[in-house]
Every structure is written in C-alpha cells, then in structure tokens.
C-alpha cells in the first residue's frame, strides 16, 4: 500500500484502522497533507472532506454518535485547530470518542513568526480526555516511541468513560512524498472490565432504598436502547417510584413515566411541594434540558441524591449529591431490583396524576391556538414520519419539543453537552450520512441555521436529510426567558436579521419550501417528505415573524398553573 513517506504518520493511520476507526473527517490544508494522504490510501477507512473545520468536527461528532465508535478528525496548523473547540467540548461533555489530530509546525518554529503557527500543544486542555504530542523528528528509535504514544492515545479513546483525545503532530517538510507502508508493531486494544458495585455500595443502596418511601428517578440524555427496557420496567412498576424523562432520554414506551417535565411541574402548587419532594433522588444519563426541574431540586432538597453512571468528572447538578456510583446503569438497576422490596407508597402515582392533568390541558389548548411557533411544533410532530431520527437544535427548539409526548418509533438527538447553537445542522448531517436507512429530520431556529450554514458546504448531503427552519426573526428564546424580555436591550439579544434561507438553499443545491400560514402548514408536509425529483435534501422554512409567539407560550403555562 503506497502511503505518506513520513513513516510515523503512516503508522498512526494503520494503528487507527487496527483499533476499529473506519471514518475520518478531514479539512484541506498543507501541513496535514501527510495525514490526508495516509487516511485516503487506507482500504479500511472512509474519508470525508469538509472545508470548514468547525462544521467538520460536528459532522464527525454525528458520525461517532450514530456509529457508536470513534471517528477521527484532522486539520492543518494554526487557527484551523481552534475551530475544532466547539465540537470537542460537546464531545467531552457527552462522552463521545473523537480522535483529534492537529498537524503542527516543528516545535522550534512556534512563536518564531512563522505563518499558521500557534501554541497547539495542550490546546484543548480544559475539555479533552487526554492530550499527546508526537516527536518532531522521528528516527527509527523515535518512530517506536511515536507508535507507543499513539497506542496510548487510542487506548484512552476507547476506555470507558469515553471522550475526545487530542494528538498534536509537528511535521517537517517535505510533506507530499510517498512510499510503501513499512511493517509496524501490532498493539492489542485495551480490554476494559466493567466495574461492579462494592459490598459497601451494595449496603448503602439497600439501606437507602429500604429507608425511603418517596423515590424519584430522573433520566437525562441517553442514546436509544442504552438501558435495557426490560430492566427498567421492574422499576417503573413500583408505585412508590416516580420516573421523569425528557425526549432526549429516548425512553418512550411506558405509560407510567412522566415524559414532559416542564408542563407537569407547572401544575404542582406551592403548598404541594413537600408532597412531591422525594426522600431518595436517583439520576441516570447525561444533560437535563429542563431549568424548572433543576430549580425544583435545588430549592427542595431530597434526603439522598445518587448519581449513577460512568462520567469523566463529578457533577453535582442539584446541589445535594450524596453518592456517585461509577457503574453502568444496568449494573445498578439489576442489583436494586434484586432486593425484592415491597412498594412503600403511591408517590409515583401522585406524580403521574399531575402529568395526566397537565396533558389534558395541553391537548385542549394546543387545538385552540392559531398559526405560531407553538402551533408549528404541534403540526411538525404530528406529521413526522414513523421510524425517523429527530434532531433538535438548541435554545427554543429543544424546549418546545419537550412539551410534547415523545413518539415511540422516533429516536431523539440534540447537542446537549454544552447546549450551543453552533453545530446543530452539521451534527445532524453526520448522523444522516452514517444512517441513510432512516429519515433524519432537523428542527432548527433561524439563528442556529445561519450560524451553521456551512454544514451544507460539502459533497455528502444525503437524500434522507430534511431541515425544518422555524424563522421567528432572531433569537426567539430571549422573548421567552424571564428577565431578558424586560430588558431595554432586548433587540440586542434577539438580534433580528434579514438573511435569506432561500439563497442559502440555492447556493448549496438544497430544495426549498416555504409557508407563513396555517393552511399551507397543514398541507406542505406530504410533499416535503416525499419529494424525490433528485437525490438532494430539502429545507422547509416556516415563517412566524408576524406572530407574537411568546404570548401563546405564556398563556399555555398560565392555564396549566391555574388549573387546580
């Protein structure tokens, strides 16, 4: 196999393939040319070329999330590497394995006035799982050291808890010469043994469970099927346990679960708070979207707060953490259910009763409102094809979606690690590329869409990709958030602008649809989802700029709050 003449780079790529890395997203440049040459030449690796490094890293994030395996990214030196930072931080807080390969000038050229040269070593130190740098001039002895560093980095990449790993690679010219791949040592991937609960932890769980009568489980963001539904069912059937989830939890098939946290919390009256505060509070999964539930538990402290899962750092979101169990959720649940304790209350039923009441008000109200953001979400979710992947951009989009019950056949995705708006389209695109057997639908706001419009600047846009753009004239979230909507500088937060989505679609050869009224909204989706003139994706712009959207959301919560 002919590859780059820079042998330690060729070895790096071969080791990546041995470790099961089959996808790499590259951005064009000169300094990373040896990496591009070696990845493109390797028969076991698929290479995707994305010019914008920020978009490229988010595309890789989506690929890694869907494939459930590490994906590599590589760029040239200088400011190009900094553009990776947003996606790397998202990967870190979501524990998604990205192998970040930044090409660099030789070490002695840093801070010497050379172009495209910055201090790249430890560039991502605050949001990277592990950081490495290869030798600048690897002779035969140093090549072995380089191979060992790469092996260590790859080991770190696949060890649970996973996360992004950075290798900085100083390279000396010439960069484009070729040779046959030399033989290299074979390294076996590290095989991690899943941790088990210790005897002390088992005793703590048994005591805490038996001493509690009001138990609440809150499940954050999870990949689909990451918790065995049969194991979870044993907990759901216990009436003393209330289980709260969000759409991003991807747990949809159980009627006893409270699926819409914000609308359920809104119906609980101030004099009822003690009745809904648990003795034992257990959390699984990643980020929680609801600000209301965070505020609820920070003000109403449980006696015990347990966090379950394998994480990169200790997190006390609700300011009451008493113990972290560093095991897989199923390990914890299997032991908990083995205790065979009897139900101690109807605490779970009490929560579910409030959930039913809030849902009834929701269903009545949603049928009464005119064309608006809120109505658009109701129609979008009602017409979403089954067996789809739904990608929710951040800010108001992901919050509106949490007010609607999840669709059982739909898998939900959102960048909730850092919750930024800067890579939603690129991440959804990465997932759509990785899974072209399912329809991938992205709901995004206008600010998020234009921020990440370079996601469409590549040659990999698949026909199974649909974008629904809700254009409410800027950052609509700031008209909803308490405090910001009273500010004299509200327009500096909302920041309305006049860019045209139709022009973006024309530039990138994406089919464009447009509606600005309820009649067209009700009829557009059949054509939007079935359009097959060619193999290009489609975008639907729903223009609600003429509507006071925040008014309908305020009335919605007022109706729920005053219903009892």
C-alpha positions as CSV (number, residue, x, y, z in Angstrom):
1,X,0.0,0.0,0.0
2,X,1.5,3.3,-1.1
3,X,1.2,6.0,1.6
4,X,2.9,9.0,3.0
5,X,6.7,8.8,3.3
6,X,6.5,10.2,6.8
7,X,6.5,6.8,8.4
8,X,5.2,7.6,11.9
9,X,2.2,9.3,10.3
10,X,1.6,6.1,8.2
11,X,1.9,4.1,11.3
12,X,-0.6,6.3,13.1
13,X,-3.2,5.7,10.4
14,X,-2.5,1.9,10.4
15,X,-2.9,1.8,14.2
16,X,-6.2,3.7,13.9
17,X,-7.5,1.1,11.5
18,X,-6.4,-1.7,13.8
19,X,-8.4,-0.1,16.6
20,X,-11.5,0.0,14.5
21,X,-11.6,3.6,13.4
22,X,-13.2,3.4,9.9
23,X,-14.2,7.1,9.4
24,X,-12.2,10.2,9.3
25,X,-13.3,13.8,8.5
26,X,-10.5,15.9,7.0
27,X,-10.3,19.6,6.2
28,X,-7.9,20.6,3.4
29,X,-4.5,22.1,4.2
30,X,-0.9,21.7,3.6
31,X,0.6,20.8,6.9
32,X,-1.8,17.9,7.4
33,X,-1.2,16.6,3.9
34,X,0.6,13.5,5.1
35,X,-2.3,12.6,7.3
36,X,-4.8,13.1,4.4
37,X,-2.6,11.0,2.1
38,X,-2.3,8.2,4.6
39,X,-6.0,8.1,5.5
40,X,-7.2,8.3,1.9
41,X,-4.9,5.5,0.9
42,X,-6.0,3.1,3.6
43,X,-8.5,0.5,2.3
44,X,-10.3,0.2,5.7
45,X,-11.0,3.9,6.2
46,X,-13.6,6.1,4.6
47,X,-12.5,9.7,4.2
48,X,-14.9,12.7,4.2
49,X,-13.7,16.1,3.1
50,X,-15.3,19.1,4.9
51,X,-13.7,22.5,4.3
52,X,-14.9,24.3,7.4
53,X,-13.1,22.8,10.4
54,X,-15.9,23.8,12.9
55,X,-18.5,22.0,10.7
56,X,-16.2,19.1,10.1
57,X,-15.8,18.4,13.8
58,X,-19.5,18.4,14.3
59,X,-20.1,16.2,11.3
60,X,-17.6,13.7,12.9
61,X,-19.5,14.0,16.2
62,X,-22.7,13.0,14.5
63,X,-20.9,10.1,12.8
64,X,-19.4,8.9,16.1
65,X,-22.8,9.2,17.9
66,X,-24.6,7.1,15.3
67,X,-22.0,4.5,14.7
68,X,-21.1,4.2,18.4
69,X,-17.4,4.1,17.6
70,X,-14.5,6.6,17.5
71,X,-14.2,8.9,14.5
72,X,-11.0,10.8,13.6
73,X,-10.7,14.4,12.5
74,X,-7.6,16.1,11.1
75,X,-6.8,19.7,10.1
76,X,-3.8,21.9,9.2
77,X,-2.0,24.0,11.8
78,X,-2.8,27.4,13.3
79,X,-6.3,28.8,13.7
80,X,-7.8,25.8,11.9
81,X,-7.3,23.7,15.0
82,X,-9.1,26.3,17.2
83,X,-12.2,25.9,15.1
84,X,-12.5,22.3,16.5
85,X,-13.0,23.6,20.0
86,X,-16.8,23.8,20.0
87,X,-17.3,20.2,18.8
88,X,-14.6,18.9,21.1
89,X,-16.2,20.5,24.1
90,X,-19.6,19.0,23.1
91,X,-17.9,15.6,22.7
92,X,-16.3,15.9,26.1
93,X,-19.5,16.6,28.0
94,X,-21.4,13.9,26.0
95,X,-18.5,11.3,26.3
96,X,-18.3,10.8,22.6
97,X,-15.0,9.5,21.3
98,X,-13.4,11.8,18.8
99,X,-9.7,11.4,17.8
100,X,-8.4,14.9,17.2
101,X,-5.3,15.0,15.0
102,X,-3.9,18.5,14.6
103,X,-0.9,19.0,12.3
104,X,1.6,21.4,13.5
105,X,4.8,23.3,12.5
106,X,8.0,21.9,14.0
107,X,8.3,22.7,17.7
108,X,11.3,25.0,17.2
109,X,9.1,27.2,14.9
110,X,6.4,28.0,17.4
111,X,6.4,31.7,18.4
112,X,9.1,32.5,15.8
113,X,6.9,34.5,13.4
114,X,6.0,31.6,11.0
115,X,2.6,31.6,9.4
116,X,-0.2,29.4,10.6
117,X,1.8,28.7,13.8
118,X,0.3,28.9,17.3
119,X,0.8,27.1,20.6
120,X,-1.1,23.9,19.8
121,X,0.3,21.6,22.5
122,X,-2.5,21.1,25.1
123,X,-4.7,23.4,23.1
124,X,-7.9,21.8,24.4
125,X,-6.7,21.1,27.9
126,X,-9.9,22.1,29.7
127,X,-12.3,19.9,27.7
128,X,-10.3,16.9,26.4
129,X,-10.0,13.5,28.0
130,X,-6.3,13.1,27.2
131,X,-3.6,15.1,25.3
132,X,-0.5,13.8,23.5
133,X,2.2,15.2,21.2
134,X,4.3,13.1,18.8
135,X,8.1,13.6,18.3
136,X,9.1,16.2,15.7
137,X,11.9,14.3,14.0
138,X,11.2,10.6,14.4
139,X,14.2,8.5,13.5
140,X,13.9,4.7,13.8
141,X,14.0,4.8,17.6
142,X,11.7,7.7,17.8
143,X,9.2,6.0,15.5
144,X,8.7,3.3,18.0
145,X,8.2,5.9,20.7
146,X,5.6,7.6,18.4
147,X,3.8,4.3,17.9
148,X,3.6,3.8,21.7
149,X,2.2,7.3,22.1
150,X,-0.5,6.7,19.5
151,X,-1.3,3.3,21.1
152,X,-1.7,5.1,24.5
153,X,-3.9,7.7,22.9
154,X,-6.1,5.1,21.2
155,X,-6.4,3.2,24.5
156,X,-7.6,6.3,26.2
157,X,-10.1,6.9,23.4
158,X,-11.9,3.6,23.9
159,X,-11.6,3.3,27.7
160,X,-14.9,4.0,29.5
161,X,-15.9,6.7,30.2
162,X,-15.1,7.7,26.6
163,X,-14.3,11.1,25.3
164,X,-12.3,13.1,22.8
165,X,-8.5,12.6,22.7
166,X,-6.0,15.0,21.1
167,X,-2.7,14.2,19.4
168,X,-0.7,17.2,18.2
169,X,1.6,16.2,15.3
170,X,4.6,18.5,14.5
171,X,5.6,17.9,10.9
172,X,8.6,18.9,8.9
173,X,8.7,19.4,5.1
174,X,8.6,17.8,2.6
175,X,5.0,16.8,3.2
176,X,3.8,15.2,-0.1
177,X,6.3,12.3,-0.7
178,X,5.1,8.7,-0.9
179,X,6.4,5.3,-0.1
180,X,5.2,1.7,0.6
181,X,3.9,1.2,4.2
182,X,6.6,-0.2,6.4
183,X,5.9,-3.0,8.9
184,X,5.0,-1.9,12.4
185,X,4.4,-3.5,15.8
186,X,0.9,-4.8,16.4
187,X,-0.7,-3.4,19.6
188,X,-3.8,-5.1,21.1
189,X,-6.5,-2.7,22.2
190,X,-7.0,-2.3,25.9
191,X,-9.9,-4.5,27.1
192,X,-11.7,-2.9,30.0
193,X,-13.5,-4.8,32.6
194,X,-16.8,-3.2,33.6
195,X,-16.8,-2.1,37.3
196,X,-19.1,-3.8,39.8
197,X,-20.7,-2.4,42.9
198,X,-18.6,-2.9,46.0
199,X,-20.0,-4.6,49.1
200,X,-20.1,-1.1,50.9
201,X,-22.0,0.4,47.9
202,X,-24.5,-2.5,47.9
203,X,-25.1,-2.0,51.6
204,X,-25.6,1.8,51.1
205,X,-28.1,1.1,48.3
206,X,-30.1,-1.4,50.3
207,X,-30.2,0.9,53.3
208,X,-31.1,4.0,51.3
209,X,-33.8,2.1,49.3
210,X,-35.4,0.5,52.4
211,X,-35.4,3.7,54.3
212,X,-37.2,5.7,51.6
213,X,-40.9,5.9,50.9
214,X,-40.8,8.6,48.2
215,X,-38.4,7.7,45.4
216,X,-37.8,9.7,42.2
217,X,-35.6,8.7,39.2
218,X,-34.7,11.4,36.7
219,X,-33.2,10.2,33.4
220,X,-31.2,12.6,31.3
221,X,-29.9,12.3,27.7
222,X,-29.2,8.8,26.6
223,X,-28.6,7.0,23.3
224,X,-31.5,4.9,22.1
225,X,-31.6,1.4,23.8
226,X,-28.7,2.3,26.1
227,X,-30.7,1.0,29.1
228,X,-32.4,-2.4,28.7
229,X,-36.2,-1.6,28.7
230,X,-37.0,-4.9,30.5
231,X,-34.7,-4.0,33.4
232,X,-36.2,-0.5,33.6
233,X,-39.7,-2.0,33.6
234,X,-39.1,-3.5,37.0
235,X,-38.6,-0.1,38.5
236,X,-41.5,1.5,36.6
237,X,-43.9,-1.0,38.0
238,X,-43.1,0.1,41.6
239,X,-45.8,2.7,42.5
240,X,-43.5,4.3,45.1
241,X,-41.2,5.3,42.3
242,X,-41.8,8.4,40.1
243,X,-39.8,8.4,36.8
244,X,-39.2,11.6,34.9
245,X,-37.6,11.6,31.5
246,X,-37.2,14.0,28.5
247,X,-37.4,13.3,24.8
248,X,-33.6,13.1,24.7
249,X,-33.7,10.2,27.2
250,X,-35.1,8.0,24.4
251,X,-37.3,6.1,26.8
252,X,-40.8,6.3,25.3
253,X,-42.8,3.1,25.6
254,X,-44.1,3.3,29.2
255,X,-47.3,5.0,30.3
256,X,-46.4,5.3,33.9
257,X,-43.4,7.6,33.1
258,X,-43.7,11.4,33.3
259,X,-42.5,12.4,29.8
260,X,-43.0,16.2,29.8
261,X,-41.3,17.6,32.9
262,X,-42.0,21.3,32.5
263,X,-45.7,21.0,32.0
264,X,-46.0,18.6,34.9
265,X,-44.0,20.7,37.3
266,X,-46.1,23.8,36.4
267,X,-49.3,22.2,37.7
268,X,-47.8,21.4,41.2
269,X,-48.9,24.2,43.5
270,X,-46.6,25.8,46.1
271,X,-48.4,24.2,49.1
272,X,-47.9,20.8,47.5
273,X,-44.2,20.9,47.1
274,X,-43.4,18.8,50.1
275,X,-45.7,16.0,48.8
276,X,-43.7,15.9,45.6
277,X,-40.2,16.1,47.1
278,X,-38.6,12.6,47.2
279,X,-36.6,11.1,50.1
280,X,-34.4,9.4,47.5
281,X,-33.5,11.0,44.3
282,X,-31.5,9.0,41.6
283,X,-30.2,10.3,38.3
284,X,-29.1,8.5,35.2
285,X,-27.8,9.7,31.9
286,X,-26.4,13.0,30.7
287,X,-27.7,16.5,30.5
288,X,-31.2,17.6,31.6
289,X,-32.9,20.3,29.5
290,X,-35.5,21.5,32.0
291,X,-34.4,24.5,34.0
292,X,-37.6,24.1,36.1
293,X,-36.6,20.6,37.4
294,X,-33.1,21.9,38.3
295,X,-34.6,24.8,40.2
296,X,-37.1,22.5,41.9
297,X,-34.5,20.2,43.3
298,X,-32.1,23.0,44.3
299,X,-34.8,24.5,46.4
300,X,-36.4,21.3,47.6
301,X,-33.6,19.0,48.8
302,X,-34.0,15.2,48.9
303,X,-32.6,13.3,51.8
304,X,-30.4,11.3,49.5
305,X,-29.2,12.1,45.9
306,X,-27.4,9.4,44.0
307,X,-25.8,9.8,40.6
308,X,-25.4,6.6,38.5
309,X,-23.1,6.1,35.5
310,X,-19.5,6.4,34.3
311,X,-18.6,10.0,33.9
312,X,-15.4,12.0,33.2
313,X,-15.8,14.2,36.3
314,X,-18.0,14.6,39.4
315,X,-21.1,16.7,38.8
316,X,-23.5,17.9,41.5
317,X,-26.2,19.5,39.3
318,X,-28.8,19.6,42.0
319,X,-26.5,20.7,44.9
320,X,-27.4,17.7,47.1
321,X,-25.2,14.9,45.8
322,X,-24.6,12.2,48.5
323,X,-23.0,9.4,46.4
324,X,-21.9,8.6,42.9
325,X,-22.0,5.0,41.7
326,X,-19.3,4.5,39.0
327,X,-21.1,1.6,37.2
328,X,-23.2,1.1,34.2
329,X,-26.9,1.9,34.8
330,X,-28.0,-1.7,34.2
331,X,-25.5,-2.9,36.8
332,X,-27.0,-0.6,39.4
333,X,-30.6,-1.4,38.4
334,X,-30.1,-5.2,38.4
335,X,-28.8,-5.0,42.0
336,X,-31.6,-2.6,43.1
337,X,-34.3,-4.9,41.6
338,X,-32.7,-7.9,43.3
339,X,-33.6,-6.5,46.7
340,X,-37.3,-7.5,46.1
341,X,-38.5,-4.8,48.5
342,X,-42.2,-4.1,48.6
343,X,-43.7,-0.7,47.4
344,X,-43.8,1.8,50.2
345,X,-46.2,4.5,48.9
346,X,-48.0,5.8,45.8
347,X,-45.5,8.5,45.2
348,X,-45.1,7.6,41.6
349,X,-48.8,7.6,41.0
350,X,-49.1,11.0,42.6
351,X,-46.6,12.4,40.0
352,X,-48.3,10.6,37.2
353,X,-51.7,12.0,38.2
354,X,-50.3,15.5,37.8
355,X,-48.8,14.5,34.5
356,X,-52.2,13.4,33.2
357,X,-53.8,16.6,34.3
358,X,-51.2,18.7,32.6
359,X,-51.5,16.7,29.4
360,X,-55.3,17.2,29.3
361,X,-54.8,20.9,29.5
362,X,-52.1,20.8,26.9
363,X,-54.3,18.8,24.4
364,X,-57.2,21.2,24.8
365,X,-55.0,24.4,24.5
366,X,-52.9,23.2,21.5
367,X,-56.1,22.8,19.4
368,X,-57.2,26.3,20.0
369,X,-54.1,28.4,19.1
370,X,-53.6,30.0,15.7
371,X,-50.5,29.9,13.4
372,X,-47.5,30.4,15.6
373,X,-44.3,28.7,16.7
374,X,-46.2,26.6,19.2
375,X,-48.7,25.5,16.5
376,X,-45.9,24.7,14.1
377,X,-44.4,22.3,16.6
378,X,-47.7,20.6,17.1
379,X,-48.1,20.1,13.3
380,X,-44.5,19.1,12.8
381,X,-44.5,16.4,15.5
382,X,-48.0,15.2,14.4
383,X,-46.9,14.7,10.8
384,X,-43.4,13.4,11.5
385,X,-42.9,10.0,9.7
386,X,-42.5,7.0,11.9
387,X,-39.1,5.4,12.3
388,X,-37.4,8.8,11.9
389,X,-34.5,10.4,13.6
390,X,-35.5,13.8,15.1
391,X,-32.7,16.3,15.6
392,X,-33.5,19.2,17.8
393,X,-31.4,22.4,17.6
394,X,-30.8,24.2,20.9
395,X,-32.5,27.2,22.6
396,X,-36.2,27.4,22.0
397,X,-36.4,24.4,19.6
398,X,-35.4,21.7,22.1
399,X,-37.5,23.3,24.8
400,X,-40.7,23.5,22.7
401,X,-40.2,19.8,21.8
402,X,-40.2,18.8,25.5
403,X,-43.8,20.0,25.9
404,X,-45.0,17.2,23.6
405,X,-45.1,13.5,24.3
406,X,-42.4,11.5,22.6
407,X,-43.2,9.4,19.5
408,X,-42.4,5.8,20.3
409,X,-40.8,4.9,16.9
410,X,-38.7,8.1,16.8
411,X,-35.1,8.5,18.1
412,X,-34.3,11.9,19.5
413,X,-31.0,13.7,19.2
414,X,-29.6,17.1,20.4
415,X,-26.3,18.6,21.3
416,X,-27.0,19.0,25.0
417,X,-23.4,18.5,26.3
418,X,-22.7,22.2,26.1
419,X,-26.0,23.2,24.5
420,X,-24.5,25.5,21.9
421,X,-26.3,26.5,18.7
422,X,-23.2,26.4,16.6
423,X,-23.2,22.8,15.2
424,X,-26.7,21.5,15.2
425,X,-27.0,21.1,11.4
426,X,-23.5,19.7,11.0
427,X,-24.1,17.1,13.7
428,X,-27.5,16.0,12.3
429,X,-25.8,15.8,8.9
430,X,-23.1,13.4,10.3
431,X,-25.9,11.2,11.7
432,X,-27.8,11.3,8.4
433,X,-24.6,10.2,6.5
434,X,-24.0,7.4,8.9
435,X,-27.5,6.1,8.8
436,X,-29.1,6.5,5.4
437,X,-31.8,3.9,6.0
438,X,-33.7,6.3,8.3
439,X,-35.2,9.7,7.6
440,X,-33.2,12.3,9.5
441,X,-35.2,15.5,10.3
442,X,-33.7,18.5,11.9
443,X,-35.8,21.2,13.5
444,X,-33.8,24.4,13.9
445,X,-34.2,28.1,14.6
446,X,-33.2,30.8,12.2
447,X,-30.1,31.9,14.2
448,X,-28.9,28.3,14.6
449,X,-29.4,27.6,10.9
450,X,-27.5,30.6,9.6
451,X,-24.8,30.2,12.2
452,X,-24.1,26.6,10.9
453,X,-25.0,27.1,7.2
454,X,-21.5,25.8,6.2
455,X,-22.9,22.4,7.2
456,X,-24.3,22.3,3.6
457,X,-20.9,23.1,2.1
458,X,-19.7,19.6,1.3
459,X,-20.3,16.8,-1.2
460,X,-22.1,14.4,1.2
461,X,-25.6,15.8,1.6
462,X,-27.8,12.7,1.5
463,X,-31.4,12.5,0.3
464,X,-32.6,11.3,3.7
465,X,-31.9,14.7,5.3
466,X,-34.7,17.2,5.9
467,X,-34.4,20.6,7.6
468,X,-37.3,22.4,9.2
469,X,-36.4,26.0,9.8
470,X,-38.6,28.0,12.1
471,X,-37.9,31.6,11.4
472,X,-39.3,33.8,14.1
473,X,-36.9,36.7,13.5
474,X,-33.8,36.1,15.5
475,X,-33.2,34.5,18.9
476,X,-36.8,33.9,20.0
477,X,-35.6,32.3,23.2
478,X,-34.9,35.7,24.6
479,X,-38.5,36.7,24.3
480,X,-39.4,33.7,26.5
481,X,-36.7,33.8,29.2
482,X,-37.7,35.6,32.3
483,X,-35.8,38.8,32.7
484,X,-34.4,39.2,29.2
485,X,-37.8,40.0,27.8
486,X,-38.0,43.0,30.1
487,X,-34.6,44.4,29.1
488,X,-34.4,47.7,27.1
489,X,-31.7,45.9,25.1
490,X,-34.0,43.1,24.0
491,X,-33.2,43.5,20.3
492,X,-29.5,43.1,21.1
493,X,-30.3,39.6,22.5
494,X,-32.9,38.6,19.9
495,X,-30.7,40.2,17.2
496,X,-33.1,40.1,14.2
497,X,-31.5,40.0,10.8
498,X,-32.6,39.8,7.1
499,X,-30.6,36.9,5.6
500,X,-32.5,34.6,3.2
501,X,-32.6,30.9,3.7
502,X,-33.8,30.5,0.1
503,X,-30.4,32.0,-1.0
504,X,-28.5,29.5,1.1
505,X,-30.5,26.7,-0.4
506,X,-29.8,27.9,-3.9
507,X,-26.1,28.2,-3.2
508,X,-25.9,24.6,-1.9
509,X,-28.4,23.0,-4.2
510,X,-31.0,22.2,-1.5
511,X,-34.7,22.1,-2.3
512,X,-36.5,25.0,-0.7
513,X,-40.1,25.0,0.6
514,X,-41.9,28.0,2.4
515,X,-45.0,28.5,4.5
516,X,-46.3,31.5,6.5
517,X,-49.9,30.5,7.4
518,X,-51.8,27.6,9.0
519,X,-53.5,26.4,5.8
520,X,-50.2,25.8,4.0
521,X,-48.6,24.4,7.1
522,X,-51.2,21.7,7.3
523,X,-50.7,20.6,3.7
524,X,-47.0,21.0,3.0
525,X,-45.5,18.0,4.8
526,X,-46.7,15.3,2.4
527,X,-44.8,16.9,-0.5
528,X,-41.9,17.9,1.8
529,X,-41.2,14.3,2.9
530,X,-41.9,12.5,-0.3
531,X,-40.2,14.9,-2.7
532,X,-37.9,12.8,-4.9
533,X,-37.0,14.9,-8.0
534,X,-33.4,14.0,-7.4
535,X,-31.1,12.9,-4.6
536,X,-30.8,16.3,-2.9
537,X,-32.1,17.1,0.7
538,X,-34.9,19.6,1.4
539,X,-35.5,22.5,3.6
540,X,-38.8,23.9,4.8
541,X,-38.9,27.5,6.2
542,X,-41.9,28.2,8.5
543,X,-42.0,32.0,8.7
544,X,-43.7,33.1,12.0
545,X,-42.1,36.6,12.2
546,X,-45.5,38.3,12.0
547,X,-46.7,36.5,15.2
548,X,-46.2,37.3,18.9
549,X,-45.0,33.7,19.6
550,X,-44.0,34.3,23.2
551,X,-47.6,35.3,24.1
552,X,-49.0,31.8,23.3
553,X,-46.4,30.1,25.4
554,X,-47.0,32.3,28.3
555,X,-50.8,31.7,28.2
556,X,-50.1,27.9,28.0
557,X,-48.2,27.9,31.3
558,X,-50.7,30.2,32.9
559,X,-53.5,27.9,32.0
560,X,-51.7,24.9,33.5
561,X,-50.6,26.8,36.6
562,X,-54.1,28.0,37.4
563,X,-56.0,24.8,36.6
564,X,-56.1,23.4,40.1
